[in-house]
């Protein structure tokens, strides 16, 4: 990638630790296609609030696209090819999603990444995501690619144990976090999103998380 060092909005790479990197503004050049694709996914598989195995309603609204979708209910967390709300397969993953995920993974050192699952999360102000690991995937050799759109947020990137101190990483519209290799099973989360207004998404934050789940 050739970056114009005199262009303030050009992407920049910010290593977090071995196997983990923030790609600042990396998704901005794709934002029009990404937002149109998100809308298409939501029209086919509307956002919903899942329930944890413990019976608690999640505060973040979510949906999926791709061959597999991440779901949660009283029976547990898992990937499923069928949307439990509609009984149909999840929407096909848009080409714009596949392109961005592959480019971001390659920029972070993970060539050949082809996701089969994308979790779409919508955060309203005040909502958060507690520290957790992504462990439901079959191959931990594949990275995670996480794209931030809309309102800013603070991403928590922790250690191998839940009580390890977590780094606070501010994320803005268009930032992408990629982690894999030795960082693949790090605990991570999101602090409560603050009130605000984004020119494209209004008062919310969207997060696209790409995984190779099957």
C-alpha positions, 0 to 999 in steps of 0.5 A: 500500500502506498500512503500519501504522508501529506494527506490527513485522511490517508490510512495509517497502521498502528500496531497494538502488539504482535498479531494485532493492529489498528488500521486508522481510517482504512474503511473510509474509502469504502464507506458508501458501499459498506453502508449501502450493503449494511442496509441491504443486510438489515432489510433481509435480516432485521436487527434484533436483541439476542438473549444470553444463556443466562436469560439476559437481553443484550443491549446491542442490536445485531444481525448477521450475513454470510454462510454462518451467523452468530446467535445466542439464546438460552441454549448457548452461543453458537454459529448457525446457517439459519436465521432463527427469526425467519427460518431462512439462511442468512443474507449473502455476504456483500462483495463490499464486505468481502473486499474490505475484510480481505484487504484489511487482513492483508494489511495487518499481515494475514493474507488470504483471509476469506470470512464466512460470517459477519456479525453486524452490531448497532450500538446506541449511546450508553450500550457496551460490550463486556470483555469476552473471547471469540472462541466459537470458531473452528480455526483459531489460525484465522484472524478477526477483522472488526470495522467501526462506523459512525459514533466513536467508541473505546475498544478494550483490548485485554490479555489472555485472562479476563482480569488482565489489564485491558488497553483502551483504544479510541476508535473513530469512523472508518477504523479497523482492528485486526487481531490474530496469531498470538493475539487471536484469543485476547479478551476484548470489549467496548466501553459504553458509547457516548452520546453524539451525532455522526453525519452519516449514521446519526446517533449510533455506532455500527460494528462489522466483525468478520470471522472464518467460523466454519 
